[in-house]
Amino acid sequence: MKLLLHIGAAKAGSTTIQDSLFLNRAALAQQGIAYWQPSDATVPPPRVLSNLFEPGRKPLLPKERLHFATREESRAFSRREWDRMAAEIGAQGPALTILSSESLYYLRPGPILDELRRTFSEIVVLMYVRDPVPLYRSALDQLIRDGARLADLPLPAQVRLGAADTLRRYRQQLGAENVILRRFDRACLAGGDLLVDLYQQIGLIHGQPVAPLHPVHSTNESFSAAATLWILGLNEGFERLGSGGDAAQIQRRQVLLERLRRAPGLTGLPKLTDPPAAIQEWIRRANRDDIAFLNQHAFDRTLPLEGPDSDAPLPPEAEQRQAVRDWLLGQVKPEDLARVLVAALP
């Protein structure tokens, strides 16, 4: 049996991909394609498969602490889901199965592929990778929603694409012909659209055109800058990587975030801007090797990723931290914050 394994990367449309595949799973099944997704009753589905390979010392994230007291419990649940997938796909015998988990992106492929080869005889890996500058902005937005404090946010030099290593490792394991890398950029996607591009790739692997019946709009979109910065202040009283026992607080927080997400009064407020030129340059310097590798071996050379302007050493961490703080707080608008408070306090 054949498998298409989508592994991200982070902040490159994975939630939109998963929502579309789930919504169109019946139509895909009629074409001999199974989209298998772990149970969503216990933890966010993208993390379920990767949890089997997470070290026991890794702290549980807030949404995981809603359901598990220890990392061992989350790994045991993951083991059961892997076994369930093998049994269900083995019984169904589809021509093509699709799995999607961006959480697998940074993990070593050996153990993952060993597990998959219990069920699948052919494996093709699909990755979408975005420019590191918008990746940094989007990563901060996500981390803030997940509870990170200002001091916890990664510095510009600490958010890495990691794509070169991931690409090399999977190519070594599967062969270059079985690893597809796409750039998450409208200018590089088929039809200028992520989902058009996705279903084109599925069709090429399946050997016949595949089109979704049900359209999906982009999901997991960032909050407005005002909401993001208000949440950042709220995070000073929240422990993102706590030891457990805070499920009630996490649930209240999730209700609040959902209230802000749906608040009509916040529609149209500006989102975080890309960082200023100095921070962009630091990000590109930190990702110099990845950018060079991808431009040489993976991407269309007519649309290369922008590289750094110089090879100068990165500034001290304190300077980077202050620049990030100034960039974020420079986007505070009192009138927008007032609208966030109105939405947060119904």
C-alpha positions in Angstrom: 0.0 0.0 0.0 1.1 3.5 -0.8 1.3 6.4 1.7 1.6 10.2 1.3 3.0 11.6 4.5 2.7 15.4 4.9 5.0 16.6 7.6 4.6 20.4 7.6 6.8 22.4 8.1 5.5 24.6 10.9 3.4 27.6 10.1 3.1 26.5 6.4 -0.6 25.9 6.1 -0.8 22.5 7.9 -4.1 23.2 9.7 -5.7 24.4 6.4 -4.5 21.2 4.7 -5.8 19.0 7.5 -9.2 20.7 7.6 -9.6 20.3 3.9 -8.6 16.6 3.9 -11.0 15.9 6.8 -13.9 17.8 5.1 -13.3 16.0 1.8 -12.5 12.5 3.3 -15.7 10.9 1.9 -15.0 12.2 -1.7 -11.4 11.0 -1.4 -12.6 7.6 -0.2 -14.7 7.2 -3.4 -11.4 7.6 -5.3 -9.6 5.0 -3.3 -7.8 7.5 -1.0 -8.0 7.3 2.7 -7.3 10.3 4.9 -6.6 8.9 8.3 -6.6 11.2 11.3 -6.0 10.3 14.9 -8.7 10.8 17.5 -9.4 14.4 18.3 -11.1 13.6 21.6 -7.9 13.6 23.6 -5.2 15.9 22.1 -4.7 18.0 19.0 -4.6 15.4 16.2 -1.3 16.6 14.6 0.6 15.8 17.8 -0.8 12.3 18.4 1.4 10.5 16.0 4.6 12.4 17.0 4.1 11.8 20.7 5.3 8.3 20.4 8.8 9.6 19.6 8.9 12.5 22.1 11.4 12.0 24.9 9.9 11.5 28.3 11.6 14.6 29.7 9.8 16.9 27.3 7.2 19.0 29.2 3.6 18.7 28.2 2.1 21.6 26.4 -1.1 23.3 27.8 -3.6 21.5 25.5 -1.8 18.2 26.4 -2.1 18.9 30.1 -5.9 19.0 29.7 -5.8 15.2 29.1 -2.5 13.8 30.4 -0.6 14.0 33.7 2.7 12.7 32.3 4.6 12.4 29.0 4.4 8.6 29.4 0.6 8.8 29.3 0.7 10.7 26.1 3.1 8.3 24.5 0.9 5.3 25.5 -2.1 7.0 23.9 0.0 7.6 20.7 1.0 3.9 20.7 -2.6 2.9 20.7 -3.4 5.3 17.9 -0.6 4.0 15.7 -1.9 0.5 16.3 -5.5 1.6 15.4 -4.3 3.2 12.2 -2.4 0.0 11.2 -5.5 -2.1 11.8 -7.9 0.2 10.1 -5.8 0.8 7.0 -4.9 -2.8 6.8 -8.5 -3.8 6.8 -9.6 -1.1 4.3 -6.7 -1.6 1.8 -6.9 1.8 0.1 -4.8 2.5 -3.0 -3.4 5.6 -1.3 -3.4 6.7 2.4 -2.7 10.3 3.5 -1.3 11.2 6.9 -0.6 14.8 8.0 1.4 15.9 11.1 3.6 18.9 11.2 4.9 17.7 14.5 6.9 15.1 12.7 9.0 17.7 10.9 11.8 18.1 13.3 12.0 14.5 14.5 14.5 12.0 13.0 12.8 10.0 10.3 14.3 6.6 11.0 11.9 5.5 13.8 8.9 7.2 12.1 9.6 5.3 8.8 10.1 2.0 10.7 6.7 2.4 12.2 5.1 3.3 8.9 6.7 0.4 7.1 4.7 -2.0 9.3 1.7 -0.9 7.2 2.9 0.7 3.9 5.1 -0.6 1.2 5.6 2.7 -0.6 6.1 6.1 1.2 6.2 9.6 -0.3 6.9 12.6 1.9 5.5 16.1 1.2 6.8 19.2 2.9 5.8 22.9 2.5 8.4 25.4 3.7 8.0 29.2 4.0 10.4 32.1 4.0 12.0 32.4 7.5 11.0 36.1 8.0 7.2 35.5 7.9 7.8 32.2 9.6 9.3 34.1 12.6 6.4 36.5 12.8 3.9 33.7 12.6 5.8 31.5 15.1 5.7 34.3 17.7 2.0 34.8 17.2 1.4 31.0 17.7 3.7 30.8 20.8 1.9 33.8 22.4 -1.5 32.2 21.9 0.0 29.0 23.4 1.1 30.9 26.5 4.7 32.1 26.0 5.9 35.1 27.9 8.1 37.8 26.4 11.2 36.2 27.9 10.2 32.8 26.5 9.9 34.0 22.9 12.7 32.8 20.6 15.2 35.4 19.5 15.5 36.1 15.7 18.6 33.8 15.6 16.7 30.9 17.2 13.9 30.2 14.7 15.4 27.9 12.1 13.8 26.4 9.0 15.6 23.1 9.6 14.5 22.2 6.1 17.9 21.2 4.8 18.5 18.6 7.5 15.0 17.3 7.2 15.2 17.1 3.4 18.6 15.3 3.5 17.4 12.8 6.1 14.3 11.8 4.2 16.1 11.7 0.9 18.6 9.3 2.4 15.9 7.1 3.7 13.5 7.2 0.8 15.4 8.5 -2.2 15.1 12.0 -3.6 12.2 10.9 -6.0 10.0 10.2 -3.0 10.5 13.5 -1.2 8.5 16.5 -2.4 9.4 20.0 -1.2 7.1 22.9 -2.0 7.6 26.5 -1.2 4.8 28.1 0.8 4.5 31.2 -1.3 1.6 32.1 -3.7 4.1 32.7 -6.5 5.3 29.1 -6.2 2.1 27.2 -5.6 -0.1 25.8 -8.4 -2.8 28.3 -9.1 -1.3 30.5 -6.4 -3.2 28.5 -3.8 -2.1 26.0 -1.2 -5.0 23.6 -1.6 -4.9 23.7 -5.4 -1.2 22.8 -5.0 -1.9 20.1 -2.5 -4.5 18.3 -4.5 -2.3 18.5 -7.6 0.5 16.7 -5.7 -2.0 14.1 -4.4 -3.2 13.5 -8.0 0.3 13.1 -9.3 1.0 10.4 -6.6 -2.4 8.7 -7.1 -2.0 8.6 -10.9 -5.2 10.5 -11.7 -6.6 14.0 -11.0 -8.0 14.6 -7.5 -10.1 17.6 -6.7 -11.9 18.5 -3.4 -15.6 18.9 -3.4 -15.8 21.2 -0.4 -13.7 24.4 -0.3 -11.9 25.4 2.9 -10.8 28.9 3.8 -7.5 29.4 5.6 -7.7 28.3 9.2 -5.6 28.9 12.4 -5.1 32.4 11.2 -3.2 34.8 13.5 -5.0 37.2 15.8 -4.9 41.0 15.4 -1.8 42.7 16.7 -3.8 44.3 19.6 -5.2 40.9 20.7 -1.8 39.2 20.4 -0.1 41.9 22.5 -2.9 41.8 25.1 -2.5 38.0 25.4 1.2 38.5 25.7 0.6 40.6 28.8 -1.9 38.0 30.1 0.8 35.3 29.7 2.9 36.9 32.5 0.6 35.1 34.9 0.5 31.7 33.0 3.0 28.8 33.0 3.2 27.4 29.4 5.3 24.5 30.3 3.9 23.7 33.7 3.9 20.4 35.5 0.2 19.8 35.4 -2.8 20.3 37.7 -3.9 23.5 35.8 -6.6 22.0 33.6 -9.2 24.4 34.8 -7.1 27.4 34.1 -6.2 26.1 30.7 -9.9 25.6 29.9 -10.8 29.1 31.0 -8.0 30.4 28.8 -9.2 28.5 25.8 -12.7 29.9 26.2 -11.2 33.4 26.3 -9.1 32.9 23.2 -12.1 31.5 21.3 -14.1 34.6 22.4 -11.4 36.9 21.0 -11.2 34.8 17.8 -14.9 35.1 17.1 -15.4 38.7 18.4 -17.0 40.8 15.6 -15.6 44.0 17.1 -12.1 42.8 16.3 -12.7 42.1 12.7 -10.4 44.1 10.4 -7.9 45.1 13.1 -4.3 45.0 11.7 -2.2 42.0 12.4 1.5 41.9 13.5 3.7 43.4 10.8 6.9 41.8 9.6 9.8 42.7 11.8 12.0 45.7 10.9 14.9 45.3 8.5 17.5 44.7 11.2 15.6 41.7 12.7 14.9 40.4 9.2 18.6 40.4 8.5 19.4 38.5 11.7 16.8 35.9 10.8 18.3 35.4 7.4 21.8 35.2 8.8 20.7 32.5 11.3 19.2 30.6 8.4 22.0 31.2 5.9 22.9 27.5 5.3 19.3 26.4 4.9 18.5 29.2 2.5 21.6 28.4 0.4 20.9 24.7 0.3 17.2 25.1 -0.6 18.0 27.7 -3.3 20.6 25.3 -4.8 18.9 22.0 -4.5 15.2 22.4 -4.0 13.6 25.6 -5.2 13.1 27.1 -8.6 16.1 29.3 -9.0 14.0 32.0 -10.6 12.3 32.5 -7.3 15.0 32.0 -4.7 14.6 32.7 -1.0 16.2 36.0 0.0 19.6 35.5 1.7 21.4 37.7 4.2 23.2 40.9 3.2 26.3 40.1 5.1 28.2 37.5 7.1 28.6 39.7 10.1 28.3 38.1 13.5 24.8 38.2 15.1 24.4 40.9 17.8 24.3 39.9 21.5 21.1 38.2 22.7 20.2 41.2 24.9 20.3 43.5 21.8 18.1 41.0 19.9 15.6 40.7 22.8 15.3 44.5 23.1 14.7 44.9 19.4 12.0 42.2 19.5 10.3 44.0 22.4 10.5 47.4 20.7 9.1 45.9 17.5 6.1 44.3 19.3 5.3 47.2 21.6 5.6 49.6 18.7 2.4 48.1 17.3 0.3 48.9 20.4 -2.6 51.2 19.6 -4.7 52.3 22.6 -7.9 52.4 20.7 -7.4 48.8 19.4 -6.5 47.5 22.9 -9.7 49.1 24.1 -11.7 47.0 21.6 -9.9 43.8 22.7 -10.8 44.5 26.4 -14.5 45.0 25.4 -14.4 41.6 23.6 -12.5 39.9 26.5 -14.9 41.2 29.1 -18.4 40.5 27.9 
